[in-house]
Amino acid sequence: CDIPIAFLEQMRVTPTPTVTPTVAPSQTSLASAMSTQNYCGTSLPSIREKCASGTLNTCNDVDGPCPQGTFCWGNIECQVPEDPPPPAAPTLQNYCGTSLASIKASCASGALPTCNDGEPCASGTYCWGNVECDAIETDAPTVSPNKETIQSFLDSFFSTNTGSGTSSASQNEVEAGVQDVQNSVPAQGATDNKCPEGTSTAPGLPNCCVPDPSFLGDGACDAHAPYNTADCGYDLGDCCRDSCDPSSPFGCNAKEGDAYGPFGYYCLDPRHGPSIDEGACAAENREWVGDGGCDPEYNTAECGWDGGDCCRQSCDPSFAYYECGREAQPFDCKDPDIIYRADYVP
């Protein structure tokens, strides 16, 4: 019988698959270019992480000042990422089957017999040369539902975005939450079944056993346990500047000459960093950390550089008990995130 020439041409076998030409490497992949500039940012690690993207503001001689809240960091060397290697060319093979369409649809599974080296196909099938397999379609992965976890009473009031200093709830909500705690203090001598004698809990803090729950969230840091602990919300926010409520009874701003203080800011809450490494710092006078006066013995990374007291740029006069940089306790900045800034002033 006569067989159409077109059908014979379609069944023609190529002895070996055609090799796809290789792609020459791009110029940028031969060597990683380096660039050194001044960049605007809040910290050296964050600038090094992002500067190669080209999205950061620069503060070179021809540029203007950095945006408010950022600083100019000098001579930052960014590693320009290498170009990704070109995708590997698909390997073409010869497959046995009854039609080209059916082979393309199923050969990617690896289940079809091949006929690369001239091996015969099974009866009723033919050898089709240099077949490019269709991609296997897979179902999209099921997305796990988001689960909101509130780890402590503070999580319902304060944002977990460290360094922002912003609240996730309105000021009225924060005040109301703190007031609820203070209005619910047990009567004198009352105890909770879960707490040791002489201590009691506050609403929302079931594992916090303290002698006087009214001290929680009063705007004055009670720097030692049991108040300044995770179970007690780190004195209900009093021990970190970012979480202390300025509308509280002490207002987070005791000053020298007041009838009370200093309280300091012995911040152990990792959400409002840089927090202090409690075990490594081991400060005997915790109220001196973050009180505005630079204490050399606490001017270490483990003690949060004395809670920021020893650098002009991190000592906050609105929270400081003593005058920042006063003659008796002058600045002695050692914080690397500050002293390596291009605009650093001792």
Secondary structure, 3 states (H helix, E strand, C coil): CCCCHHHHHHCCCCCCCCCCCCCCCCHHHHCCCEEEEEEEECCHHHHHHHHHHCCCCECCCCCCCCCCCCEEEEEEEEECCCCCCCCCCCCCEEEEECCHHHHHHHHHHCCCCECCCCCCCCCCCEEEEEECCCCCCCCCCCCCCCCCCCCCHHHHCECCCCCCCCECCCHHHHHHHHHHHHHCCCCCCCCCCCCCCCCEEECCEEEEEECCHHHCCCCCCCCCCCCCCCCCHHHHCCCCCCCCCCCCCCCCCCCCCCCCCCCCCCCCCHHHCCCCCHHHHCCCCHHHCCCCCCCHHHCCCCCHHHHCCCCCCCCCCCCCCCCCCCCCCCCCCCCHHHHCCCCCCC
